[in-house]
Amino acid sequence: MNTSRVVILGAAALAAGLAAFLARGLLGGGTEKVKAAPLPPPVTTAEVLVAADAIQAGAALTPATVRWQTWPKSSVDSSFITHDEEPDVNHVVTGAVVREPLVAGEPLTAAKIVHADSAGFMAAMVTPGMRAVSVSVSTESGAGGFILPNDRVDVVETALVSETPRRYMAKTILNDVRVLAVDQTYKEDKDQKAVLAKTATLELSQVQAELVELAQSTGTLSLALRALGDSGLQNNAIAANSGHESGPVYIIRYGVGRPASEPKD
């Protein structure tokens, strides 16, 4: 092979290599350097008061029934109760009841709970399907003022059934009724303190409410306090529907009472 041919082949190879290098640069060839992705900004959180477990409507709140839950601050609604606004759990739950059912982990809001000094407190205490009915009572007809909310009582009606001779009838019209509230005041007489009760609010069904309203218009109602744990007959409207016989009829004469069945003197 002569010298000129070698020179030509060498020049051609050099030109081909230069063309390949230029083409690679124009087409963006080569391995691009990998850049580290920036870390996302930290999520700002807040502590929200939520139900520790499922809570039924009307249930009283306690520190054991609620807990603080970490919540993204961007998702915190203005109605939520946060640790920044109410750091004392006792202040939130004391005297509060649930207005509607809560599931575990559900945030508490002002619309879902109500305090004793707020409107709607009584409605939150009433069992669904029941009614709150107030009856007039006195200290004498209300177990001496010892009846308190959540006690169970029997409702007794006393009515005049005959003028001549004068006869009264006493019968139990409701058994085992829950007391929702008692309107009580205290009166101090010298060194003694007396409990004065004007009304008692009872939890009744619609039929029982109608029975009580009728009984109040025809006689006087008294409340008989039941022992704790004495379940008895659950909210039984005896006189209205069961055919239960009423109690004995007594004749009051000269301040002395006797059963009507006894012979006269």
MOBEL-V399109 format. One record per pair of residues at least 6 apart in sequence whose C-alpha atoms are under 6 Angstrom apart, sorted by the first residue. I is the first residue (numbers start at 0). J is the second residue. D is the distance in whole Angstrom. If there is no record, write none. Layout:
BEGIN
I;J;D
I;J;D
END
This chain:
BEGIN
43;72;6
44;70;5
44;71;4
44;72;5
45;69;6
45;70;5
45;72;5
46;67;6
46;68;5
46;69;5
46;70;6
46;81;6
46;82;5
47;67;5
47;68;5
47;80;6
47;81;5
48;66;6
48;67;5
48;80;6
48;106;6
48;107;6
49;65;6
49;66;6
49;104;5
49;105;5
49;106;4
49;107;5
50;65;5
50;103;5
50;104;5
50;105;6
51;64;5
51;65;5
51;66;6
51;103;5
52;103;4
53;101;6
53;102;4
53;103;5
54;100;6
54;101;5
55;100;5
56;97;5
56;98;5
56;99;4
56;100;5
57;96;6
57;97;5
57;98;6
57;123;5
57;124;4
58;96;5
58;97;6
59;95;6
59;96;4
60;92;5
60;95;6
60;96;6
61;92;6
78;108;5
79;108;5
94;114;5
94;115;5
95;113;5
95;114;4
96;112;6
96;113;6
97;112;5
98;111;5
98;112;5
98;123;5
99;111;6
113;120;6
129;203;6
129;204;5
130;202;6
130;203;5
130;204;6
131;201;6
131;202;5
132;200;5
132;201;5
133;199;5
133;200;4
134;198;5
134;199;5
135;197;6
135;198;5
136;197;5
136;198;5
137;196;5
137;197;6
138;144;5
138;195;6
138;196;6
140;221;4
141;222;5
144;194;6
148;178;5
148;179;5
148;180;5
149;177;6
149;178;5
149;179;6
150;177;6
150;178;5
151;175;5
151;176;5
151;177;5
151;225;6
152;175;5
152;176;5
152;222;6
152;223;5
152;224;5
152;225;5
153;173;6
153;174;4
153;175;5
153;222;6
153;223;5
154;171;6
154;172;6
154;173;5
154;221;6
154;222;5
155;170;6
155;171;4
155;172;6
155;220;6
155;221;5
156;169;6
156;170;6
156;219;6
156;220;5
157;168;6
157;169;4
157;218;5
157;219;5
158;167;6
158;168;5
158;218;4
159;166;6
159;167;4
160;166;6
160;167;5
166;250;5
167;249;6
168;248;5
169;246;6
170;245;5
170;246;5
172;236;6
172;237;5
172;238;5
173;235;6
173;236;5
174;232;6
174;234;5
174;235;6
175;233;6
175;234;5
176;234;6
177;201;6
177;202;6
178;201;5
179;200;5
179;201;5
180;199;6
180;200;5
181;199;4
182;196;6
182;197;6
182;198;5
183;195;6
183;196;4
184;194;6
184;195;5
185;193;6
185;194;5
186;192;6
186;193;5
237;243;6
248;258;6
248;259;6
249;256;6
249;257;5
249;258;4
249;259;5
250;256;5
250;257;6
250;259;6
END
